[in-house]
């Protein structure tokens, strides 16, 4: 591994507390979004430790080994605007903000990706500015007529935005505050971006749903934090926010939307927060013993998937659909190897014609597979292993229009399931 590419934590990144001695150690994996131009380079991909720990003091669940953000995100290629599901989701978030903020309010999005939400905010009469570390995605956003700063959430970017636009009525972040190493500094910077009483809304994957549905594939190096309401209490206080509300939302197999208000008020939390905390304590999300549940789920899933794949005819080609980051964790924990899949289909043109790290599966377009079907595979049935299971309905609808007769899909979550296409 490259020197300086990662570090091992000794204490909690939020409060400096000690970790519980029990952890969840997964198989070491390459970086999930580090795609390669050649098969040979893919097979040489570096692997990094993948281990979850929990703080004994604030109960924040986090990765023990932190890879540098420059390595993780400078060439990030995930595009949220590719999915019709997320297009509708972000349109709904913009509509919600319209009901909470005066028209013409400045809204800043941290991790603005391809700028889809920025565009939705502009449609409803808000002023929007994005902060995006990927130059490729920031350029895509600007080319679409949106305002985006290339860079990380740091003091320089904050100062630049305040000087150019002033302080904001709201800051939003969607699936980005699990990706930030120094969360405390990030929250303080968000606080600085906001006017007094300003609103901070962010969405993250729900750790309860990860445990409940065995979503271990959402554990990867970009996801440094695994959020609960309990774990957010100390962070809110240290960064001068009051935690007003938490709601459970659909994306990524179950996520949380936290609403915080600038200005800490001792003991002032909304009823949704209090109810959520009670449930999390009852389930045991503040204890390391919860890791045992995830370990059992991984073992069971591996057994079930091996049984399904071993019963598949050798004449049926196995093709993956979707190349999300969670693909890498899933394949490594399940013991899949180079050559087990023919190709991976993905609709993101930034990922196509690259190779999955460590596994050498080539990412191609649906049209490339259609050409193979007609010219090489001669309309033979295919087996499609869906990796972005949260978008499976959307993917099945696409496949039903062109997959060869007799083809079927394999969906791994919440349980291994096979069904015919169409």
C-alpha positions as CSV (number, residue, x, y, z in Angstrom):
1,X,0.0,0.0,0.0
2,X,1.2,3.5,-0.8
3,X,2.7,5.3,2.2
4,X,0.3,7.9,3.6
5,X,-2.7,6.4,1.8
6,X,-4.4,5.4,5.0
7,X,-4.1,5.5,8.7
8,X,-5.4,3.4,11.6
9,X,-7.4,5.2,14.3
10,X,-6.6,4.7,17.9
11,X,-9.5,6.7,19.3
12,X,-12.9,8.0,18.1
13,X,-12.8,10.6,15.3
14,X,-15.6,12.5,16.9
15,X,-15.0,12.7,20.6
16,X,-11.6,11.1,21.2
17,X,-13.1,8.2,23.2
18,X,-11.8,4.7,23.2
19,X,-13.1,1.9,21.0
20,X,-14.8,-1.2,22.3
21,X,-12.5,-4.2,22.0
22,X,-15.0,-6.1,19.8
23,X,-15.0,-5.1,16.1
24,X,-16.4,-6.3,12.8
25,X,-13.5,-7.3,10.5
26,X,-14.4,-7.9,6.9
27,X,-12.2,-9.3,4.1
28,X,-9.7,-6.6,2.9
29,X,-10.8,-5.0,-0.3
30,X,-9.6,-2.6,-3.0
31,X,-11.1,0.9,-3.1
32,X,-14.6,0.4,-4.5
33,X,-14.7,3.4,-6.8
34,X,-11.1,3.1,-8.0
35,X,-11.8,1.8,-11.5
36,X,-9.0,0.7,-13.8
37,X,-8.3,1.1,-17.5
38,X,-7.0,-2.4,-18.1
39,X,-7.7,-5.8,-16.8
40,X,-4.1,-6.3,-15.8
41,X,-4.0,-3.1,-13.7
42,X,-7.3,-4.1,-12.0
43,X,-5.8,-7.4,-10.9
44,X,-3.0,-5.6,-9.2
45,X,-5.3,-3.3,-7.2
46,X,-4.2,-2.5,-3.7
47,X,-6.3,-3.8,-0.8
48,X,-7.0,-2.0,2.4
49,X,-8.3,-3.2,5.8
50,X,-12.1,-3.0,6.2
51,X,-13.1,-3.0,9.9
52,X,-15.9,-1.4,11.9
53,X,-15.5,-0.2,15.5
54,X,-17.8,1.6,18.0
55,X,-16.8,4.4,20.4
56,X,-17.5,3.4,24.1
57,X,-18.2,7.1,24.9
58,X,-20.4,8.6,22.1
59,X,-21.4,5.3,20.4
60,X,-20.4,6.5,16.9
61,X,-19.8,3.6,14.6
62,X,-16.9,4.1,12.2
63,X,-14.2,2.5,10.1
64,X,-11.0,1.9,12.0
65,X,-8.8,2.4,8.9
66,X,-9.2,5.7,7.1
67,X,-8.0,6.1,3.5
68,X,-7.0,9.6,2.4
69,X,-9.8,11.6,0.8
70,X,-7.5,12.5,-2.2
71,X,-7.2,8.8,-3.0
72,X,-10.9,8.1,-2.5
73,X,-12.7,11.0,-4.2
74,X,-10.5,13.0,-6.6
75,X,-11.7,10.7,-9.5
76,X,-15.1,9.9,-8.1
77,X,-17.5,8.8,-10.9
78,X,-20.8,8.0,-9.3
79,X,-23.6,10.1,-10.7
80,X,-26.8,10.5,-8.7
81,X,-28.7,12.1,-11.6
82,X,-28.5,8.9,-13.7
83,X,-31.3,7.2,-11.7
84,X,-34.9,8.1,-12.1
85,X,-35.5,7.1,-8.5
86,X,-33.0,9.7,-7.3
87,X,-34.3,12.3,-9.7
88,X,-37.7,12.0,-8.0
89,X,-36.1,11.9,-4.6
90,X,-34.2,15.1,-5.0
91,X,-37.2,16.8,-6.6
92,X,-39.1,15.9,-3.4
93,X,-36.3,17.3,-1.2
94,X,-36.3,20.5,-3.1
95,X,-40.1,20.8,-2.6
96,X,-39.7,20.2,1.1
97,X,-37.2,23.0,1.3
98,X,-39.5,25.3,-0.6
99,X,-42.0,24.9,2.3
100,X,-39.4,25.6,4.9
101,X,-37.4,28.6,3.4
102,X,-38.3,32.0,2.0
103,X,-38.2,32.2,-1.8
104,X,-34.8,33.3,-3.1
105,X,-32.9,31.7,-0.1
106,X,-29.3,30.6,-0.6
107,X,-29.0,26.8,-0.3
108,X,-25.5,25.2,-0.4
109,X,-25.1,21.6,-1.2
110,X,-22.0,19.7,0.1
111,X,-21.1,17.0,-2.3
112,X,-23.2,18.3,-5.2
113,X,-22.2,15.5,-7.5
114,X,-23.5,16.2,-11.1
115,X,-25.6,19.1,-9.9
116,X,-29.1,17.6,-10.3
117,X,-30.4,18.8,-6.9
118,X,-28.9,22.2,-7.6
119,X,-31.0,22.4,-10.7
120,X,-34.1,21.4,-8.8
121,X,-33.5,24.1,-6.2
122,X,-33.1,26.7,-9.0
123,X,-36.4,25.6,-10.4
124,X,-38.3,26.4,-7.2
125,X,-36.7,29.8,-6.9
126,X,-33.8,29.2,-4.6
127,X,-30.2,30.3,-5.2
128,X,-28.0,27.2,-5.1
129,X,-24.2,26.6,-4.8
130,X,-22.5,23.3,-4.8
131,X,-19.3,22.0,-3.3
132,X,-17.9,19.0,-5.2
133,X,-14.4,17.5,-4.9
134,X,-14.5,15.6,-8.2
135,X,-13.4,18.0,-10.9
136,X,-15.1,15.8,-13.5
137,X,-18.5,16.0,-11.8
138,X,-18.1,19.7,-10.9
139,X,-17.4,20.5,-14.5
140,X,-20.4,18.5,-15.6
141,X,-22.5,20.5,-13.2
142,X,-21.1,23.8,-14.5
143,X,-21.6,22.7,-18.1
144,X,-25.3,22.2,-17.2
145,X,-25.5,25.8,-16.0
146,X,-25.2,25.3,-12.3
147,X,-22.9,27.0,-9.8
148,X,-20.4,24.6,-8.3
149,X,-17.1,25.0,-6.5
150,X,-14.5,22.3,-7.1
151,X,-13.0,21.3,-3.8
152,X,-13.6,19.7,-0.4
153,X,-15.5,21.3,2.4
154,X,-12.7,23.3,3.9
155,X,-12.0,26.7,5.3
156,X,-10.8,28.1,1.9
157,X,-14.0,27.1,0.1
158,X,-16.2,28.3,3.0
159,X,-14.5,31.7,3.0
160,X,-14.8,31.9,-0.8
161,X,-18.5,31.1,-0.7
162,X,-19.3,33.6,2.1
163,X,-17.4,36.4,0.4
164,X,-19.1,35.8,-3.0
165,X,-22.6,34.8,-1.9
166,X,-23.0,35.5,1.8
167,X,-24.2,33.1,4.5
168,X,-26.9,30.6,3.6
169,X,-30.4,29.9,4.9
170,X,-29.7,26.2,4.5
171,X,-27.0,23.7,3.8
172,X,-27.8,20.2,2.6
173,X,-25.8,17.0,2.1
174,X,-27.0,13.8,0.6
175,X,-24.9,10.7,1.3
176,X,-21.8,12.7,1.8
177,X,-21.5,13.0,5.6
178,X,-20.6,9.3,5.8
179,X,-17.7,10.0,3.5
180,X,-16.0,12.8,5.5
181,X,-13.1,11.9,7.8
182,X,-13.0,14.9,10.1
183,X,-16.8,15.1,10.8
184,X,-16.4,17.5,13.7
185,X,-14.5,20.1,11.6
186,X,-17.0,19.5,8.7
187,X,-20.0,20.2,11.0
188,X,-18.3,23.4,12.3
189,X,-17.7,24.6,8.8
190,X,-21.3,24.0,7.9
191,X,-22.2,26.0,11.0
192,X,-20.0,28.8,9.7
193,X,-21.7,28.8,6.3
194,X,-25.2,29.3,7.9
195,X,-27.0,32.4,9.1
196,X,-28.1,32.4,12.7
197,X,-30.9,29.9,13.1
198,X,-30.0,28.4,9.7
199,X,-31.1,24.9,8.7
200,X,-28.7,21.9,8.1
201,X,-30.3,18.9,6.5
202,X,-28.3,15.8,5.6
203,X,-29.1,12.3,4.6
204,X,-27.1,9.2,5.4
205,X,-27.6,5.4,5.3
206,X,-29.4,4.1,8.4
207,X,-27.2,1.8,10.5
208,X,-30.4,0.2,11.9
209,X,-31.4,-0.9,8.4
210,X,-27.9,-2.2,7.7
211,X,-28.2,-4.4,10.7
212,X,-31.8,-5.4,10.2
213,X,-31.5,-6.3,6.5
214,X,-27.9,-7.5,6.5
215,X,-26.7,-4.7,4.2
216,X,-23.1,-5.4,4.8
217,X,-22.2,-4.4,1.2
218,X,-22.7,-0.8,2.2
219,X,-19.6,-1.1,4.3
220,X,-16.7,0.2,2.2
221,X,-13.8,2.7,2.5
222,X,-15.7,5.7,1.3
223,X,-18.3,5.2,4.0
224,X,-16.2,6.2,7.1
225,X,-19.2,6.7,9.4
226,X,-22.4,4.6,10.1
227,X,-24.9,6.9,11.5
228,X,-27.4,6.6,14.4
229,X,-29.3,9.3,16.3
230,X,-27.4,8.3,19.4
231,X,-24.0,8.8,17.7
232,X,-25.1,12.2,16.4
233,X,-25.9,13.7,19.8
234,X,-22.3,14.4,20.9
235,X,-21.3,15.6,17.5
236,X,-24.2,18.1,17.4
237,X,-23.3,19.6,20.7
238,X,-19.6,19.9,19.8
239,X,-20.5,21.7,16.6
240,X,-23.2,24.1,18.0
241,X,-26.2,22.5,16.4
242,X,-29.5,21.4,17.9
243,X,-30.9,18.1,16.5
244,X,-34.5,19.0,15.7
245,X,-35.8,16.1,13.7
246,X,-34.9,12.7,12.2
247,X,-37.0,10.9,9.6
248,X,-36.7,7.6,8.0
249,X,-36.5,7.7,4.2
250,X,-36.3,5.1,1.4
251,X,-33.0,5.6,-0.5
252,X,-30.2,3.1,-0.3
253,X,-32.3,0.4,1.4
254,X,-33.2,2.8,4.2
255,X,-31.7,6.1,5.1
256,X,-32.1,8.8,7.8
257,X,-32.7,12.5,7.1
258,X,-31.4,14.6,10.0
259,X,-32.6,18.2,10.4
260,X,-30.3,20.4,12.6
261,X,-30.6,24.1,13.6
262,X,-27.7,26.4,14.1
263,X,-27.4,27.0,17.9
264,X,-27.0,24.4,20.6
265,X,-29.8,24.2,23.1
266,X,-29.2,21.8,26.0
267,X,-31.7,19.0,26.1
268,X,-33.8,20.4,23.2
269,X,-34.5,17.6,20.8
270,X,-37.6,16.9,18.7
271,X,-39.9,14.1,19.6
272,X,-38.8,12.1,16.5
273,X,-35.3,12.3,17.9
274,X,-36.2,11.1,21.3
275,X,-38.3,8.2,19.9
276,X,-35.5,7.2,17.6
277,X,-32.9,7.2,20.4
278,X,-35.1,5.0,22.6
279,X,-35.5,2.5,19.7
280,X,-31.8,2.4,18.9
281,X,-30.9,1.7,22.5
282,X,-33.5,-1.1,22.7
283,X,-32.1,-2.7,19.6
284,X,-28.5,-2.3,20.9
285,X,-27.1,-0.1,18.2
286,X,-24.9,1.6,20.8
287,X,-23.2,-1.7,21.7
288,X,-20.5,-3.7,19.8
289,X,-22.5,-6.9,20.3
290,X,-24.6,-5.8,17.3
291,X,-21.6,-6.7,15.0
292,X,-22.4,-10.4,15.6
293,X,-25.7,-10.0,13.7
294,X,-23.8,-8.7,10.7
295,X,-21.3,-11.5,10.8
296,X,-24.1,-14.1,10.8
297,X,-25.8,-12.4,7.9
298,X,-22.6,-12.5,5.8
299,X,-22.1,-16.2,6.4
300,X,-25.7,-17.0,5.6
301,X,-25.7,-14.9,2.4
302,X,-22.5,-16.5,1.2
303,X,-24.0,-20.0,1.7
304,X,-27.3,-19.0,-0.1
305,X,-25.5,-17.4,-3.0
306,X,-23.1,-20.3,-3.5
307,X,-26.1,-22.7,-3.6
308,X,-27.9,-20.6,-6.2
309,X,-24.9,-20.1,-8.4
310,X,-23.8,-23.8,-8.2
311,X,-27.3,-24.8,-9.5
312,X,-26.9,-22.5,-12.5
313,X,-26.2,-24.2,-15.8
314,X,-22.7,-23.7,-17.1
315,X,-24.3,-22.7,-20.4
316,X,-26.0,-19.6,-18.8
317,X,-23.8,-16.5,-18.8
318,X,-23.7,-14.6,-15.5
319,X,-23.8,-10.8,-16.1
320,X,-23.8,-8.2,-13.4
321,X,-26.1,-5.2,-13.6
322,X,-24.9,-2.0,-12.0
323,X,-21.4,-1.1,-10.7
324,X,-22.1,0.7,-7.4
325,X,-19.4,0.9,-4.8
326,X,-21.1,-1.8,-2.8
327,X,-20.4,-4.3,-5.6
328,X,-16.8,-4.6,-4.5
329,X,-17.6,-5.3,-0.8
330,X,-20.3,-7.8,-1.8
331,X,-18.1,-9.8,-4.2
332,X,-15.1,-10.0,-1.8
333,X,-17.2,-11.1,1.2
334,X,-19.1,-13.6,-1.0
335,X,-15.8,-15.0,-2.4
336,X,-16.5,-14.2,-6.0
337,X,-13.4,-14.3,-8.2
338,X,-12.1,-12.9,-11.5
339,X,-13.9,-14.8,-14.3
340,X,-17.1,-15.5,-12.3
341,X,-19.0,-12.8,-14.1
342,X,-18.8,-12.1,-17.9
343,X,-19.4,-8.3,-17.7
344,X,-21.0,-5.6,-15.5
345,X,-23.6,-3.4,-17.2
346,X,-23.7,0.2,-16.0
347,X,-25.6,3.2,-17.5
348,X,-23.0,5.7,-16.2
349,X,-20.8,6.5,-19.2
350,X,-18.0,7.6,-16.9
351,X,-17.7,4.0,-15.7
352,X,-18.1,2.2,-19.0
353,X,-15.0,0.4,-20.5
354,X,-13.2,0.3,-17.2
355,X,-12.5,-2.6,-14.9
356,X,-13.7,-3.4,-11.4
357,X,-10.8,-3.2,-8.9
358,X,-9.2,-6.6,-8.1
359,X,-11.9,-8.6,-10.0
360,X,-11.2,-7.5,-13.6
361,X,-14.9,-7.5,-14.5
362,X,-15.3,-5.1,-17.5
363,X,-18.0,-2.4,-17.2
364,X,-20.0,-2.0,-20.4
365,X,-23.1,-0.4,-21.7
366,X,-26.4,-2.3,-22.2
367,X,-25.9,-1.8,-25.9
368,X,-22.6,-3.7,-25.8
369,X,-24.3,-6.6,-24.1
370,X,-27.2,-6.5,-26.6
371,X,-24.6,-6.8,-29.4
372,X,-23.0,-9.8,-27.8
373,X,-26.4,-11.4,-27.4
374,X,-27.2,-11.0,-31.1
375,X,-23.7,-11.8,-32.6
376,X,-21.9,-14.1,-30.1
377,X,-24.3,-15.5,-27.5
378,X,-27.0,-16.1,-30.1
379,X,-30.0,-15.1,-27.8
380,X,-29.0,-17.7,-25.1
381,X,-30.6,-17.0,-21.7
382,X,-28.6,-14.9,-19.3
383,X,-28.5,-14.7,-15.5
384,X,-28.3,-11.1,-14.2
385,X,-26.9,-10.5,-10.8
386,X,-28.2,-7.1,-9.6
387,X,-25.8,-5.1,-7.4
388,X,-27.7,-1.9,-6.8
389,X,-30.6,-3.8,-5.2
390,X,-32.2,-0.5,-4.1
391,X,-32.8,0.2,-7.8
392,X,-33.8,-3.4,-8.7
393,X,-37.4,-2.5,-9.9
394,X,-36.0,0.1,-12.2
395,X,-33.4,-2.4,-13.5
396,X,-35.8,-5.2,-14.0
397,X,-38.1,-2.9,-16.0
398,X,-35.2,-2.1,-18.3
399,X,-34.2,-5.8,-18.7
400,X,-37.7,-6.9,-19.5
401,X,-37.5,-4.9,-22.7
402,X,-34.5,-6.7,-24.2
403,X,-33.2,-9.7,-22.2
404,X,-33.2,-13.0,-24.1
405,X,-36.2,-15.3,-23.4
406,X,-35.6,-17.6,-20.4
407,X,-33.2,-15.1,-18.7
408,X,-33.6,-14.5,-15.0
409,X,-32.3,-12.2,-12.3
410,X,-30.6,-12.9,-9.0
411,X,-31.2,-10.3,-6.3
412,X,-29.2,-10.6,-3.1
413,X,-31.0,-8.3,-0.6
414,X,-32.7,-8.5,1.7
415,X,-32.5,-12.2,0.9
416,X,-31.2,-14.2,-2.1
417,X,-34.0,-14.3,-4.6
418,X,-34.3,-15.5,-8.2
419,X,-37.0,-14.6,-10.7
420,X,-37.6,-14.7,-14.4
421,X,-37.1,-11.5,-16.3
422,X,-40.4,-10.2,-17.7
